[in-house]
């Protein structure tokens, strides 16, 4: 396991300052933030966030696709069922494979989830 390059308390640095540092450094890798019962993982490629996940409450890509009318609830339910039997497979990938959703719609939904998670983290004032 690679040791953490940055480690500390968010009482000393705001998440926005750390995100700026990662962007300026053109960093690639995982940025993990934790507080109480929540963990957020932000993945960066050359300073840009490319993926995010949280153990806290968050809107999921399937919900966004349904809300936008780009996926039918039945199709998302079928894909979620397939996902349970095929761990590690992404919901969007399963929806695209069956032709239920266009790949660009999945990309847009995943980016929307990423934005929402990052915006939520910007409000954190405590944690590690």
Secondary structure, DSSP 8 states (H G I E B T S, - for coil): ----S----TTTS-HHHHHHHHHHTT--EEEEEEETTEEEEEEEETTEEEEEEESS----HHHHHHHTTSS-HHHHHHHHHHHHHSTT--HHHHHHHTTSS-HHHHHHHHHHHHHHHHHHHHT--S--
